[in-house]
Amino acid sequence: MSVGAHMAGSGGEPPDRDKAAGASPGATDAGAAAADGAALAWVDVCALDDVWPSSGVAALLGGKQIAIVRFGDGDQVYALANFDPFSDAFVIARGIVGDRAGRPKIASPIYKQNFDLETGVCLDDPNVVLATYPARVRGGRIEVALGPDAAGSASS
């Protein structure tokens, strides 16, 4: 089985309601691993050119639907949970990308709640936070880290 990612349309299980309203353990673990100096396992998702400027795509990584968002027409990319807790649907990747007061954000395509792409915080209800994951572009490819064991748990 090769390590990689699948582009996802729908499916997967919605996150636990308690986790959807707060920071995800997966995102916290990835951040803690980076803080502890442990090497993150980066998963190759797709080519940067596969994601249109100011748009997103969904990828299934380690059994989680992740929204990969390209901000603008450069190589600035973000990764966050694809599950919209307001509509109970996996749709964040299909949202409207823009900024609010200079902060990159994405608006859910269903009820239009805005989420900060850097922190996952809902700009319309700060009590709701989507999990965020480290994302980068290397060699024209988008990579996402879910934690130190991400490579072993990626779908292929």
N, C-alpha and C positions, 0 to 999 in steps of 0.2 A: 504494500500500500504506500503510495507516495504522499508526501506531506504537501498540503496545498489548501485551497479553499474552493468552495462551490458558490457560485452566484445563486442567491436564493430569491424565490418569488414569494411564497408564503409557506406556512408550516411552522413546525416547532411549537413548543408549549409556551404559553404566556408566562412571564415571570410571576413569582409569588407576589401577591398584592403588597406585602410589607416591604419587599425588596424594591418594587417599582416606585415606591414613594420616597426611597432614600438611596444613598450611594450603594452601588452593587458590590458584593463581596469580590467578584472577579476584578473589578476596576481597582478596588482597594488593595487586593493581593498583588496586582501588577505594580502599583505604585510603591507598595512596601518592599517588593523584591528589588525595585530600582534603588530605593533608599538604602536598603541593606547591602547594596553592591552586587547582588546576585545578577547574573546575566539574564536578560529577558530573552525568551525564545520568540523570534520574529517569524511571522508566517507570511509568505508571499500571497497576495490576494489577486492582483490584476495589474495590467499596465496602466500608467497614469492616463494615457490616451483613451483607455476604455471608459473613463469617467468624463462626461462632458463638463466643461467649465460651469461653475455655480450650480452643480447638481449632485445627486448621490446615487449609489447603487447599494444593494443588499448583498451580503456575503454570509455564508454559514461557516463559522469558525468554532471549532471545539464544541459543536452542538448549540451554539448561540447565534442568533441572527444579529449581525452587526451592520449598521448603516455606515458606509464609507462615503464621506462628503468631501468634494473638491470645492474649495472656496476661491472664487475668481478663476482666472485663466492661467494662473501660475501652478506651482507645485505645493501649495498649502493644502494639506489634507487632514481630516479629522475622522475619528472612529468613535461611534457611540451606539448604545442599544437601539435596535430598530423598532422596539415595541413602544407604541404610544399608549400610555396608561389612561388617557382621557377617552379614547375611542376603543380601547381593548383590541387594537389591530397592529400588525407588523407593517407600518407604513412610513416611518420617519425618513427613510431613504428617498421617498418620493416627495418630500417636502420642498418648500420654497426657500432657497438659500439667499441670504443677504446679510445685512448688519443692522444693529440697533446701537446708536451712539458710538459707532466705531467697533463694536464687538461682533465678531462673526456669529451668526445664528441660523437656525433652520426652523421654519414654521411647519407644524404638522399639516398634512394636506386635508385632514378631516375637519377638525374644529379650530385650526389655525393657532394653537398655542405655540409660542416661540421658545426654543431651547438654545442656550448658549453652547456653541460648539466646543469651547475649551473646557467648560466645567460640567456640562449636562444639566445645569440648573434651568428650570422653567422660568422664563422672564415674566410670565403672567401669574405664576403661583410658585414662589420660591420654596414651598414645602415639597415640591415634586422635583426629583432629580433623576436624570437618566445616567446609567453607567457610561463612563468614557474610558477609552483605551488608547495607549500610545500608538501613534501612526507616523509613518515617514515615507519618503520617496527615496529609493536607492536604485541607481541605474535605470531610471525611467519606470520602475515598478513600485507599486504601493505595497507596503508591509505593515502589519498590525501585530502588536504583542498583547497576548491575553494573560501572560504570566510566565514564570520560568518553565512550565511544562506545556506551553501552548503548542509547540511543534508536534508533540506526541499526541495531542488530542484534536488536531485539525481534521476536518473531513476531507476526503479526497475522491 
